[in-house]
Amino acid sequence: YSFCTLLPEGEKKMSLLNSWNPLTLTAATAAGVMALRTIQTQLEVSRDAEGVQSYACEVLAVGTMNGCKLAAIDEALGEYPFLIGSVKGVAVDTGVNEQPLSIKETIKGAKNRAEAALRKVTEAKLSMGIESGIFTEDSKFYDVCVCTLYDGTNHAIGFSSSFQIPPSVAKYIEDGKDLAQAVNLAGLTSNSKIGEAEGCIGIVSRGRMTRKEYTTQAVLTSLMAYDPQWYPSKYPASAFREK
């Protein structure tokens, strides 16, 4: 069981967590200890000296309404609890083909998404665009995800790992289908919204990696480029400290 269930409600819960010492809970199970540590960490990072959390950027505009992409952003930002206060997704025009067929076109789509999102969400100071696309090498087709973080002037671009698309799927892409359509036509799935689920990568990896996970990679690698310890940035180093 978890000792979280034994804590009193309201302000008493806060004071107990603040004074809690895991060494005194000798009877705690491993799960209970980890749960308490997680809650205590969340409480500590969610308030400043006045009891209100302050962020380097209060609102992040995102050029998508795709649930998988938004979930990936949420997961990535969990590694940066002091950076972004909230995320607002908006529908935008990518300005590229439904299925980008080069890294250059994929980057352009991500940039267009980020720039359009920043124009739409006027209260945002930062925006993000995510675009998945296909490129070829040695007559083989590969899928990659691109993410850009945009401050109104500069783009910080990050990439996911890439993977080879199976030949049975690639032949439909050559015929002009997008990846989701191609995966369905090849018989790998019957889910027309596979791009919002595990994705092609989730199928061909047999669940070892999902679209959300490889999208999270792209988000994290774009966020790194705003860390002032390594790159020119107007944001404070404190926003990039570890949890």
C-alpha positions as CSV (number, residue, x, y, z in Angstrom):
1,Y,0.0,0.0,0.0
2,S,1.0,3.6,-0.2
3,F,1.6,5.9,2.7
4,C,0.1,8.7,0.6
5,T,-3.4,7.4,1.7
6,L,-2.5,7.9,5.3
7,L,-1.7,11.6,5.1
8,P,-4.2,14.2,6.5
9,E,-6.1,16.5,4.2
10,G,-5.5,20.2,3.4
11,E,-2.7,22.2,4.9
12,K,-1.7,19.4,7.2
13,K,-0.8,17.4,4.1
14,M,1.5,20.1,2.9
15,S,3.3,20.5,6.2
16,L,3.8,16.8,6.6
17,L,5.2,16.4,3.2
18,N,7.6,19.3,3.8
19,S,9.0,17.8,6.9
20,W,8.9,14.2,5.7
21,N,12.1,12.2,6.0
22,P,12.1,8.9,4.1
23,L,14.6,7.4,6.6
24,T,12.0,7.5,9.3
25,L,9.5,5.4,7.3
26,T,11.2,2.1,7.9
27,A,8.0,0.2,7.3
28,A,7.2,1.8,4.0
29,T,7.0,-0.3,0.9
30,A,9.2,0.7,-2.1
31,A,6.1,1.8,-4.0
32,G,5.0,4.0,-1.1
33,V,8.3,5.7,-0.7
34,M,8.5,6.5,-4.4
35,A,5.0,7.8,-4.4
36,L,5.7,10.1,-1.5
37,R,9.0,11.3,-3.1
38,T,7.1,12.1,-6.3
39,I,4.4,14.1,-4.6
40,Q,6.9,16.0,-2.4
41,T,9.0,16.9,-5.5
42,Q,5.9,18.1,-7.4
43,L,4.9,20.3,-4.5
44,E,8.3,21.7,-4.1
45,V,8.7,22.7,-7.8
46,S,5.1,24.0,-8.1
47,R,5.5,27.1,-5.8
48,D,8.0,29.9,-5.3
49,A,8.6,32.0,-2.1
50,E,5.1,33.4,-2.4
51,G,3.5,30.1,-3.0
52,V,3.0,30.7,-6.8
53,Q,5.1,28.9,-9.4
54,S,6.8,31.3,-11.9
55,Y,7.9,30.1,-15.3
56,A,10.4,31.3,-17.9
57,C,7.5,31.3,-20.4
58,E,3.9,31.3,-19.2
59,V,2.2,30.1,-22.4
60,L,3.6,27.8,-25.2
61,A,1.6,27.9,-28.5
62,V,1.7,24.7,-30.4
63,G,0.6,24.3,-34.1
64,T,-1.3,21.1,-33.8
65,M,-4.4,19.5,-32.3
66,N,-3.0,16.0,-32.7
67,G,-3.4,14.3,-29.3
68,C,-0.3,12.2,-29.8
69,K,1.9,15.2,-30.4
70,L,0.4,17.2,-27.5
71,A,1.0,14.2,-25.2
72,A,4.6,14.0,-26.3
73,I,5.1,17.7,-25.6
74,D,3.5,17.2,-22.1
75,E,5.9,14.4,-21.4
76,A,8.9,16.3,-22.6
77,L,8.0,19.4,-20.6
78,G,7.9,17.2,-17.5
79,E,11.7,17.2,-17.7
80,Y,11.6,21.1,-17.6
81,P,9.2,21.9,-14.8
82,F,10.3,25.5,-14.5
83,L,10.2,26.4,-18.2
84,I,6.6,26.4,-19.5
85,G,3.4,27.2,-17.6
86,S,0.8,26.0,-20.0
87,V,0.4,24.7,-23.5
88,K,-2.2,25.8,-26.0
89,G,-2.7,23.8,-29.2
90,V,-4.2,25.4,-32.3
91,A,-5.1,24.2,-35.7
92,V,-2.8,25.7,-38.4
93,D,-1.9,25.3,-42.1
94,T,1.5,23.6,-42.5
95,G,2.1,25.1,-45.9
96,V,3.6,21.8,-47.1
97,N,2.3,18.6,-48.6
98,E,0.2,16.3,-46.4
99,Q,3.1,13.9,-46.6
100,P,6.5,15.8,-46.7
101,L,9.0,13.8,-48.8
102,S,12.3,15.3,-47.7
103,I,14.0,16.6,-44.5
104,K,13.9,20.1,-46.0
105,E,10.2,20.0,-46.5
106,T,9.6,18.4,-43.1
107,I,11.6,21.2,-41.4
108,K,9.6,23.8,-43.4
109,G,6.4,22.3,-42.2
110,A,7.5,22.4,-38.6
111,K,8.6,26.0,-38.9
112,N,5.3,27.0,-40.6
113,R,3.4,25.4,-37.8
114,A,5.3,27.2,-35.1
115,E,5.1,30.6,-36.8
116,A,1.4,30.2,-37.4
117,A,0.7,29.1,-33.8
118,L,2.6,32.2,-32.4
119,R,0.5,34.5,-34.6
120,K,-2.7,32.8,-33.4
121,V,-2.0,32.7,-29.7
122,T,-1.2,36.3,-28.9
123,E,-0.4,35.7,-25.2
124,A,2.4,33.3,-26.1
125,K,6.0,34.2,-26.2
126,L,7.2,30.8,-27.5
127,S,5.7,28.4,-30.0
128,M,6.4,24.9,-31.2
129,G,5.8,23.1,-34.5
130,I,6.1,19.4,-35.0
131,E,6.1,17.7,-38.4
132,S,6.8,14.1,-39.4
133,G,8.2,13.4,-42.8
134,I,9.9,11.0,-45.1
135,F,13.3,11.0,-46.8
136,T,15.0,8.5,-49.0
137,E,18.5,7.0,-48.8
138,D,19.8,4.2,-51.1
139,S,16.3,3.9,-52.5
140,K,14.9,3.2,-49.1
141,F,12.2,5.3,-47.3
142,Y,12.8,6.6,-43.8
143,D,10.5,8.4,-41.4
144,V,11.6,11.1,-39.0
145,C,10.0,13.7,-36.7
146,V,11.1,17.3,-36.6
147,C,10.3,19.8,-33.8
148,T,11.1,23.4,-33.7
149,L,10.9,25.9,-30.8
150,Y,10.3,29.4,-32.0
151,D,10.6,32.7,-30.1
152,G,9.4,35.0,-32.9
153,T,12.9,35.4,-34.3
154,N,14.9,32.1,-34.0
155,H,14.1,28.5,-34.5
156,A,15.7,25.8,-32.4
157,I,15.3,22.5,-34.4
158,G,15.4,19.0,-32.9
159,F,15.1,15.6,-34.5
160,S,13.8,12.2,-33.5
161,S,15.5,8.9,-34.3
162,S,14.4,7.7,-37.8
163,F,13.4,4.3,-39.0
164,Q,13.1,2.5,-42.3
165,I,9.6,2.2,-43.6
166,P,8.8,-1.4,-44.7
167,P,8.8,-1.9,-48.5
168,S,5.2,-3.1,-48.4
169,V,4.3,0.3,-47.1
170,A,6.8,2.4,-49.1
171,K,5.2,1.3,-52.4
172,Y,2.0,3.1,-51.5
173,I,4.0,6.3,-50.5
174,E,5.5,6.2,-54.0
175,D,2.0,6.2,-55.3
176,G,1.2,9.4,-53.5
177,K,-0.3,8.2,-50.2
178,D,0.6,9.5,-46.8
179,L,2.1,7.2,-44.3
180,A,-1.1,6.6,-42.4
181,Q,-2.9,5.7,-45.6
182,A,0.0,3.5,-46.8
183,V,0.1,1.6,-43.5
184,N,-3.6,0.9,-43.8
185,L,-3.4,-0.1,-47.5
186,A,-0.5,-2.4,-46.7
187,G,-2.6,-4.2,-44.2
188,L,-0.5,-3.4,-41.1
189,T,-3.5,-1.8,-39.4
190,S,-7.1,-0.9,-39.9
191,N,-6.8,2.2,-37.7
192,S,-7.3,5.2,-40.0
193,K,-6.0,7.5,-37.2
194,I,-2.8,5.5,-36.6
195,G,-0.9,8.8,-36.6
196,E,-2.6,9.7,-33.4
197,A,-2.0,6.3,-31.9
198,E,1.1,4.2,-31.9
199,G,2.1,5.2,-35.4
200,C,3.8,3.1,-38.0
201,I,6.9,2.9,-35.7
202,G,4.7,1.3,-33.0
203,I,3.7,-1.4,-35.4
204,V,7.0,-2.3,-37.0
205,S,8.9,-2.1,-33.6
206,R,6.2,-4.4,-32.1
207,G,5.5,-1.9,-29.4
208,R,9.1,-1.2,-28.5
209,M,8.8,2.4,-29.6
210,T,5.7,4.4,-30.2
211,R,5.0,7.6,-32.2
212,K,4.6,9.5,-28.9
213,E,8.0,8.3,-27.7
214,Y,9.8,9.3,-30.9
215,T,8.0,12.6,-31.0
216,T,9.1,13.2,-27.5
217,Q,12.7,12.8,-28.7
218,A,12.3,15.6,-31.2
219,V,10.7,17.9,-28.6
220,L,13.5,17.3,-26.1
221,T,16.3,17.8,-28.7
222,S,14.7,21.2,-29.7
223,L,14.3,22.3,-26.0
224,M,18.0,21.6,-25.4
225,A,19.0,24.4,-27.8
226,Y,17.5,27.0,-25.5
227,D,19.7,26.1,-22.5
228,P,21.9,29.1,-21.9
229,Q,24.7,27.0,-20.5
230,W,25.4,25.6,-24.0
231,Y,23.7,27.9,-26.5
232,P,22.8,31.6,-26.9
233,S,19.5,32.1,-25.1
234,K,17.5,34.8,-23.4
235,Y,16.1,32.4,-20.9
236,P,17.6,31.9,-17.4
237,A,19.7,28.9,-16.6
238,S,17.3,28.3,-13.7
239,A,14.6,27.4,-16.1
240,F,16.6,24.4,-17.4
241,R,17.8,23.0,-14.0
242,E,17.0,19.4,-13.3
243,K,13.9,18.4,-11.4
